[in-house]
Amino acid sequence: MAEIWGLRERVARLTVALGRTLAQLVQTRRLQLKRLSESWGLRQPLDLVRQAIQRLDDLSGRMQGVLENQIRDGQHRLERAQGKLGALNPTAVLSRGYSIVSLAKGGRVVTRDKQAREGTHLRIQLSEGELRAAVLKKGEDMFEGVEVQG
């Protein structure tokens, strides 16, 4: 019987210890729940969402501005490049009174008198049309004393 009495005491002590442990656990969980419920994130979830939306709108606006600037800069660069190309365009140069002289055979552009001997056939490209010519003489003024039609 003493044995049973000892077991009852032990069960009673364990019951009390378990009760205290459970009470402490409940208290700890209540404190954790209270802290969480008082946390700003849980009290104001809609505010967090609104702030995120606002930040997204701000970033979107900034991105839009950056893209517009890049497009504008690209258009300016393109316009400058078109202007340079226009100035270098052989047709534009020809319209200012210049011509392009090339060998009739092979089409190589003539830039020096040494490239064409007497009798060489030439092609002279103008802004409108072209002329065919042949080299008669080199290095002398063959029109001296001759009336040249203008």
Backbone as CSV, one residue per row, in Angstrom:
resi,resn,N_x,N_y,N_z,CA_x,CA_y,CA_z,C_x,C_y,C_z
1,MET,0.802,-1.176,0.000,0.000,0.000,0.000,0.852,1.250,0.000
2,ALA,1.965,1.133,0.633,2.884,2.257,0.677,3.356,2.590,-0.728
3,GLU,3.419,1.527,-1.468,3.862,1.738,-2.829,2.843,2.550,-3.598
4,ILE,1.604,2.270,-3.455,0.544,2.999,-4.142,0.530,4.445,-3.660
5,TRP,0.686,4.578,-2.323,0.703,5.922,-1.759,1.856,6.722,-2.365
6,GLY,2.986,6.148,-2.554,4.153,6.805,-3.165,3.889,7.178,-4.632
7,LEU,3.182,6.291,-5.328,2.855,6.579,-6.725,1.869,7.738,-6.824
8,ARG,0.896,7.763,-5.877,-0.075,8.864,-5.890,0.639,10.195,-5.662
9,GLU,1.578,10.185,-4.718,2.328,11.420,-4.454,3.112,11.853,-5.691
10,ARG,3.717,10.867,-6.274,4.517,11.187,-7.471,3.626,11.710,-8.584
11,VAL,2.490,11.099,-8.829,1.541,11.557,-9.859,1.058,12.957,-9.507
12,ALA,0.809,13.206,-8.236,0.347,14.528,-7.803,1.426,15.572,-8.091
13,ARG,2.677,15.265,-7.759,3.774,16.215,-8.014,3.934,16.457,-9.508
14,LEU,3.885,15.386,-10.297,4.011,15.533,-11.751,2.846,16.341,-12.324
15,THR,1.661,16.141,-11.763,0.490,16.896,-12.211,0.687,18.380,-11.940
16,VAL,1.196,18.707,-10.749,1.445,20.103,-10.390,2.520,20.680,-11.310
17,ALA,3.613,19.915,-11.533,4.699,20.380,-12.396,4.201,20.579,-13.828
18,LEU,3.392,19.643,-14.300,2.823,19.758,-15.643,1.912,20.970,-15.728
19,GLY,1.131,21.211,-14.709,0.241,22.378,-14.682,1.028,23.668,-14.764
20,ARG,2.120,23.746,-13.963,2.965,24.952,-14.013,3.589,25.130,-15.394
21,THR,4.114,24.033,-15.947,4.754,24.103,-17.269,3.750,24.558,-18.328
22,LEU,2.548,23.978,-18.267,1.511,24.387,-19.217,1.130,25.848,-19.024
23,ALA,1.052,26.281,-17.769,0.708,27.674,-17.480,1.785,28.602,-18.036
24,GLN,3.057,28.203,-17.843,4.148,29.026,-18.380,4.114,29.062,-19.909
25,LEU,3.853,27.893,-20.486,3.786,27.824,-21.945,2.651,28.692,-22.476
26,VAL,1.511,28.631,-21.848,0.363,29.455,-22.253,0.718,30.933,-22.119
27,GLN,1.372,31.279,-20.988,1.764,32.671,-20.755,2.755,33.141,-21.832
28,THR,3.729,32.296,-22.153,4.715,32.635,-23.184,4.034,32.846,-24.531
29,ARG,3.126,31.938,-24.859,2.407,32.050,-26.139,1.513,33.283,-26.161
30,ARG,0.906,33.622,-25.040,0.089,34.849,-24.972,0.947,36.082,-25.224
31,LEU,2.134,36.116,-24.618,3.036,37.251,-24.814,3.479,37.342,-26.279
32,GLN,3.795,36.193,-26.866,4.191,36.196,-28.275,3.046,36.685,-29.161
33,LEU,1.855,36.208,-28.883,0.681,36.611,-29.651,0.406,38.100,-29.479
34,LYS,0.571,38.588,-28.238,0.360,40.006,-27.977,1.366,40.842,-28.759
35,ARG,2.642,40.423,-28.719,3.676,41.161,-29.466,3.358,41.168,-30.961
36,LEU,2.977,40.024,-31.478,2.646,39.953,-32.903,1.439,40.818,-33.240
37,SER,0.423,40.747,-32.387,-0.782,41.532,-32.669,-0.528,43.023,-32.540
38,GLU,0.462,43.407,-31.738,0.801,44.822,-31.591,1.848,45.269,-32.603
39,SER,2.395,44.336,-33.363,3.434,44.718,-34.332,2.797,45.573,-35.425
40,TRP,3.601,46.473,-35.924,3.112,47.422,-36.920,2.647,46.701,-38.187
41,GLY,3.379,45.664,-38.607,3.040,44.940,-39.820,1.669,44.298,-39.777
42,LEU,1.301,43.784,-38.622,-0.017,43.149,-38.521,-1.129,44.154,-38.226
43,ARG,-0.773,45.253,-37.582,-1.802,46.257,-37.306,-2.171,47.024,-38.566
44,GLN,-1.185,47.210,-39.476,-1.425,48.055,-40.638,-1.079,47.346,-41.958
45,PRO,-1.619,46.176,-42.222,-1.244,45.481,-43.460,-1.663,46.258,-44.713
46,LEU,-2.781,46.945,-44.654,-3.235,47.711,-45.803,-2.276,48.869,-46.079
47,ASP,-1.755,49.468,-44.992,-0.778,50.544,-45.173,0.471,50.014,-45.872
48,LEU,0.901,48.802,-45.501,2.059,48.204,-46.155,1.807,47.997,-47.646
49,VAL,0.632,47.524,-47.963,0.273,47.311,-49.367,0.232,48.647,-50.101
50,ARG,-0.362,49.661,-49.490,-0.436,50.990,-50.115,0.961,51.568,-50.339
51,GLN,1.836,51.398,-49.353,3.200,51.903,-49.504,3.924,51.177,-50.639
52,ALA,3.707,49.880,-50.728,4.344,49.111,-51.812,3.812,49.570,-53.166
53,ILE,2.513,49.818,-53.247,1.915,50.300,-54.497,2.481,51.676,-54.848
54,GLN,2.603,52.546,-53.855,3.144,53.888,-54.090,4.586,53.809,-54.584
55,ARG,5.359,52.937,-53.951,6.768,52.772,-54.367,6.835,52.253,-55.799
56,LEU,5.960,51.306,-56.121,5.901,50.772,-57.472,5.528,51.868,-58.471
57,ASP,4.552,52.703,-58.113,4.160,53.820,-58.976,5.329,54.787,-59.173
58,ASP,6.042,55.096,-58.081,7.190,56.004,-58.170,8.259,55.431,-59.099
59,LEU,8.576,54.154,-58.898,9.589,53.519,-59.740,9.139,53.463,-61.197
60,SER,7.870,53.201,-61.410,7.331,53.149,-62.767,7.447,54.516,-63.433
61,GLY,7.121,55.576,-62.679,7.242,56.939,-63.213,8.678,57.282,-63.548
62,ARG,9.592,56.910,-62.660,11.006,57.177,-62.915,11.485,56.423,-64.154
63,MET,11.052,55.158,-64.260,11.441,54.357,-65.406,10.892,54.973,-66.693
64,GLN,9.666,55.447,-66.652,9.053,56.088,-67.825,9.870,57.302,-68.250
65,GLY,10.276,58.118,-67.263,11.087,59.296,-67.557,12.426,58.931,-68.158
66,VAL,13.065,57.910,-67.610,14.363,57.470,-68.132,14.207,56.978,-69.569
67,LEU,13.173,56.199,-69.822,12.950,55.689,-71.178,12.688,56.825,-72.163
68,GLU,11.886,57.805,-71.750,11.607,58.942,-72.627,12.889,59.706,-72.934
69,ASN,13.745,59.902,-71.929,15.019,60.597,-72.152,15.903,59.810,-73.107
70,GLN,15.953,58.494,-72.930,16.777,57.680,-73.810,16.261,57.719,-75.242
71,ILE,14.956,57.692,-75.402,14.378,57.766,-76.744,14.691,59.121,-77.377
72,ARG,14.535,60.192,-76.593,14.819,61.538,-77.089,16.306,61.664,-77.481
73,ASP,17.192,61.156,-76.618,18.626,61.190,-76.925,18.934,60.381,-78.185
74,GLY,18.308,59.228,-78.314,18.510,58.400,-79.498,18.040,59.108,-80.767
75,GLN,16.908,59.817,-80.661,16.402,60.554,-81.822,17.367,61.674,-82.211
76,HIS,17.924,62.374,-81.206,18.886,63.442,-81.502,20.138,62.880,-82.164
77,ARG,20.630,61.754,-81.648,21.813,61.130,-82.249,21.529,60.707,-83.685
78,LEU,20.335,60.160,-83.900,19.952,59.735,-85.238,19.878,60.936,-86.185
79,GLU,19.294,62.044,-85.710,19.201,63.250,-86.544,20.596,63.780,-86.884
80,ARG,21.509,63.784,-85.901,22.884,64.247,-86.168,23.570,63.336,-87.185
81,ALA,23.373,62.023,-87.012,23.981,61.075,-87.951,23.406,61.267,-89.353
82,GLN,22.098,61.511,-89.449,21.481,61.738,-90.755,22.040,63.011,-91.389
83,GLY,22.262,64.045,-90.564,22.852,65.279,-91.076,24.248,65.049,-91.613
84,LYS,25.052,64.282,-90.876,26.410,63.981,-91.341,26.374,63.169,-92.624
85,LEU,25.488,62.168,-92.646,25.376,61.354,-93.854,24.911,62.190,-95.039
86,GLY,23.991,63.099,-94.784,23.507,63.974,-95.855,24.617,64.838,-96.415
87,ALA,25.474,65.364,-95.524,26.584,66.207,-95.980,27.611,65.393,-96.761
88,LEU,27.769,64.125,-96.406,28.747,63.271,-97.082,28.172,62.534,-98.289
89,ASN,26.876,62.608,-98.466,26.205,61.910,-99.551,26.760,62.424,-100.889
90,PRO,27.278,61.542,-101.718,27.845,61.986,-103.000,26.852,62.773,-103.850
91,THR,25.590,62.427,-103.808,24.585,63.147,-104.594,24.461,64.587,-104.121
92,ALA,24.534,64.795,-102.796,24.473,66.160,-102.265,25.699,66.955,-102.687
93,VAL,26.845,66.318,-102.700,28.078,66.984,-103.135,27.959,67.354,-104.613
94,LEU,27.435,66.451,-105.415,27.272,66.715,-106.844,26.337,67.891,-107.091
95,SER,25.310,68.019,-106.272,24.351,69.113,-106.465,24.983,70.472,-106.172
96,ARG,26.145,70.485,-105.516,26.841,71.753,-105.256,27.826,72.095,-106.375
97,GLY,27.803,71.334,-107.459,28.640,71.666,-108.609,29.845,70.778,-108.798
98,TYR,30.026,69.814,-107.980,31.151,68.899,-108.132,30.752,67.753,-109.039
99,SER,31.751,66.993,-109.468,31.485,65.815,-110.280,32.392,64.687,-109.815
100,ILE,32.028,63.483,-110.220,32.833,62.314,-109.892,33.363,61.763,-111.216
101,VAL,34.678,61.724,-111.316,35.323,61.229,-112.534,35.843,59.824,-112.236
102,SER,35.464,58.883,-113.089,35.932,57.512,-112.908,36.371,56.949,-114.251
103,LEU,37.182,55.927,-114.181,37.628,55.259,-115.401,36.444,54.523,-116.014
104,ALA,36.267,54.657,-117.298,35.159,53.965,-117.968,35.343,52.466,-117.846
105,LYS,36.591,52.030,-117.876,36.873,50.608,-117.758,37.264,50.340,-116.303
106,GLY,36.491,49.566,-115.588,36.793,49.225,-114.194,36.068,50.098,-113.180
107,GLY,35.718,51.319,-113.540,34.928,52.174,-112.655,35.679,52.804,-111.497
108,ARG,37.013,52.674,-111.457,37.774,53.248,-110.341,37.750,54.774,-110.415
109,VAL,37.515,55.428,-109.281,37.436,56.879,-109.221,38.826,57.460,-109.450
110,VAL,38.871,58.489,-110.273,40.127,59.146,-110.602,40.332,60.294,-109.629
111,THR,41.431,60.240,-108.866,41.740,61.303,-107.897,43.055,62.005,-108.241
112,ARG,43.851,61.421,-109.173,45.144,62.004,-109.572,45.287,61.885,-111.090
113,ASP,46.016,62.832,-111.645,46.201,62.792,-113.099,46.988,61.566,-113.543
114,LYS,47.767,60.992,-112.655,48.583,59.823,-112.996,47.730,58.576,-113.246
115,GLN,46.482,58.615,-112.813,45.612,57.454,-112.979,45.059,57.332,-114.408
116,ALA,45.193,58.407,-115.203,44.642,58.374,-116.566,45.699,58.865,-117.548
117,ARG,45.962,58.050,-118.565,46.903,58.437,-119.617,46.108,59.019,-120.786
118,GLU,46.817,59.573,-121.709,46.154,60.086,-122.924,45.435,58.921,-123.604
119,GLY,44.220,59.185,-124.004,43.409,58.166,-124.650,42.520,57.387,-123.679
120,THR,42.700,57.601,-122.379,41.881,56.888,-121.384,40.450,57.407,-121.436
121,HIS,39.502,56.494,-121.452,38.089,56.879,-121.458,37.613,57.073,-120.019
122,LEU,36.853,58.147,-119.829,36.380,58.519,-118.496,34.864,58.622,-118.465
123,ARG,34.340,58.454,-117.306,32.906,58.652,-117.046,32.824,59.784,-116.034
124,ILE,32.083,60.831,-116.320,31.957,61.992,-115.437,30.508,62.050,-114.957
125,GLN,30.328,61.790,-113.674,28.979,61.780,-113.098,28.670,63.166,-112.544
126,LEU,27.524,63.717,-112.955,27.067,65.029,-112.500,25.852,64.844,-111.593
127,SER,25.347,65.936,-111.037,24.164,65.799,-110.179,22.974,65.303,-110.983
128,GLU,22.937,65.660,-112.286,21.896,65.161,-113.173,22.564,64.669,-114.450
129,GLY,22.655,63.389,-114.585,23.226,62.797,-115.792,24.716,62.555,-115.680
130,GLU,25.289,62.155,-116.799,26.718,61.874,-116.831,27.264,62.188,-118.210
131,LEU,28.573,62.357,-118.248,29.273,62.620,-119.500,30.295,61.528,-119.714
132,ARG,30.579,61.260,-121.003,31.661,60.345,-121.361,32.739,61.211,-122.011
133,ALA,33.963,60.962,-121.640,35.058,61.778,-122.177,36.287,60.906,-122.366
134,ALA,37.246,61.479,-123.057,38.531,60.806,-123.249,39.616,61.828,-122.962
135,VAL,40.728,61.387,-122.426,41.854,62.258,-122.128,42.599,62.493,-123.442
136,LEU,42.659,63.786,-123.877,43.358,64.119,-125.111,44.806,64.457,-124.830
137,LYS,45.003,65.295,-123.856,46.360,65.696,-123.493,46.401,65.867,-121.995
138,LYS,47.602,65.790,-121.456,47.775,65.975,-120.017,48.820,67.051,-119.773
139,GLY,48.614,67.836,-118.741,49.615,68.764,-118.250,49.778,70.034,-119.039
140,GLU,49.042,70.221,-120.093,49.142,71.461,-120.849,47.768,72.081,-120.938
141,ASP,47.778,73.379,-121.183,46.491,74.047,-121.364,46.122,73.930,-122.831
142,MET,45.416,72.915,-123.201,45.087,72.663,-124.595,44.037,73.612,-125.136
143,PHE,43.424,74.416,-124.240,42.392,75.346,-124.680,42.948,76.767,-124.834
144,GLU,44.240,76.914,-124.681,44.863,78.228,-124.791,44.656,78.757,-126.215
145,GLY,44.085,79.955,-126.289,43.846,80.584,-127.563,42.617,80.071,-128.277
146,VAL,41.925,79.117,-127.694,40.718,78.565,-128.303,39.531,79.058,-127.493
147,GLU,38.508,79.494,-128.209,37.320,79.969,-127.507,36.527,78.769,-127.002
148,VAL,36.328,78.740,-125.696,35.615,77.636,-125.063,34.190,78.067,-124.812
149,GLN,33.245,77.230,-125.199,31.836,77.572,-124.990,31.484,77.324,-123.526
150,GLY,30.771,78.247,-122.899,30.421,78.121,-121.501,29.069,77.684,-121.345
